[in-house]
Amino acid sequence: MTEIRKVVQETMVGKPEDEIQTFEKCLRLVGSNRTRKEQELGFCLMSRMIIKCSSQTLRAVQSRLANRLAHISDHFQLCGSLYTRELLVRNPQAGELHSPIVFKIILNCMDAAAQTSDPNIRGLAAELFGLRISNQNLTMLLNTLEVLLSATKIKNVSNDLLQLRTLGVSSHRDSLTSLLFEVLALSLGYASKPGLFVERKDIIQVIELGINNPKNRSVAFACLRSMCVNTKYSLIPMIGRIVSTLISELESPDVDLIKTLAFISKTFGPVTSTLYKHFYVIFTALKHPIHEQCYGEHVGNLLSSIIESAASLIKPEVFATVQKAVCESAIMHPDSSIYLQLLAAFLTLNNEYVPSPLQVARVISSRTRNTSEHSHRLRALCNVASRPRTTDLANVKAKKTLVLKEENTIQAPTAASEDLKEKEEVEQEFEEMETEDKEEEIVPVVVEKKIEEVPEASSRKKKNSESSTTATSTVAKKKKKSVVNDVKTNLLEGEASVDDILNLFDMS
């Protein structure tokens, strides 16, 4: 046990330069003189080393690793099958050089998977077959499935069938059929080798037989979905026939059927898959209320994709009928995610002949307590559809900006010219007043400056006050157009301004 513990530790934290020595120690554990538990541990440790070792180390020991495959081909070993899987992944050439032995290991693993319900063993068997997929192996797989799905008993196993020990056992028939469908579904993902081709008609024929078998219906639909993903555009010429076959099964809808229809609609689209032609048939074939059915979630995905993607290809009457039923169900069950999803799809419907259920959607979005993504999407669509619209907003703003610029450009020179005109008018009035009062020695009023004037004689005070009153009234009238300083004549008695003194020396 001390030796085995050291080997386990070296496989976990060993140095890269010691990888060959570690392989040597692991190979000793799978020798013929070891117990079965020690051999299983040795294959498990070699699987770990194959994953982490370098390419140079793998090339150095690849022949010795391939020779160990003979020890696994006699009977099924889980660790030995894992070792085979890692070896085929890192070195596919080992599968070509030792093809009979590797295929025998795969068959042993498939027999063990058919006899047990362990998903790990079944997945390992499917992956091993997928790694060694070829035209011959695929043909044998399809033939074996066709024989298992038929009602006849299997007496003799011919060479065109998989040489499985559980093939003729009636107690393992359903389990083996389900396993082979899983193997076929996974193998289609590995069918990318050059020179490998798949007969679509043969595969579809086997899938149809599986769908008609209630015990293998689920795995047959899973195989069909895998075929849609892996064959991609090569299945488009036959997708119409496949959809028509599935629609004929709507007399008794179940989860697998609706899930497959929704998957086809998502993969190929409602138009390419011709699902839009069966929109009303699908809706009327479903059991109501939809949210209480086990396939309700897939119904929402299927119908919403058709509504959003094929709006112009379906009659408005069909949309209106389905929309009315959806609105009624949504009002009765506002917390159901299915109806919220369908209402959101109808809000995005671009068909002018179908009224939008905006009012119903707003009421339901305000009443629902659902916090899923469908409720948030419905609420957002309601807000977008009911918000006030402002037309030509950018042009209005631009026009206002231009008008303001024009007003500023025009008002600036106009105000200056008006000020000049007002000043000229005031000066003319004061000049006229000066000419009239020269003989009487009346002092004119000067604008924009503080003027002080005092009459010398009492006889002149009256005239001076009258003239100042006239000038003040004239200036007050002009204040509405221009801003001028107030004229104040607060002179003390006996004081005279400079203008009064100059007017005494009249040279004329």
Secondary structure, 3 states (H helix, E strand, C coil): CHHHHHHHHHHHHCCHHHHHHHHHHHHHHCCCCCCHHHHHHHHHHHHHHHHHCCHHHHHHHHHHHHHHHHHCCCCCCHHHHHHHHHHHHHCHHHHHHCHHHHHHHHHHHHHHHHHCCCHHHHHHHHHHHHHCCCHHHHHHHHHHHHHHHCCCCCCCCCCCCCCCCCCCCHHHHHHHHHHHHHHHHHHHHHCCCCCCCCCHHHHHHHHHHHHHCHHHHHHHHHHHHHHHHHHHHHHHHHHHHHHHHHHCCCCCCCHHHHHHHHHHHHHHCCCCCCHHHHHHHHHHHCCCCHHHCCCHHHHHHHHHHHHHHCCCCCCHHHHHHHHHHHHHHHHHCCCCHHHHHHHHHHHCCCCCCCCCCHHHHHHHHHHCCCCCHHHHHHHHHHHHHHCCCCCCHHHHHHHHHHHHHHHHHHHHHHHHHHHHHHHHHHHHHHHHHHHHHCCCCCCCCCCCCCCCCCCCCHHHHHHHHHHHHHHHHHHHHHCCCCCCCCCCCCCCCCCCCHHHHHHHCCCC
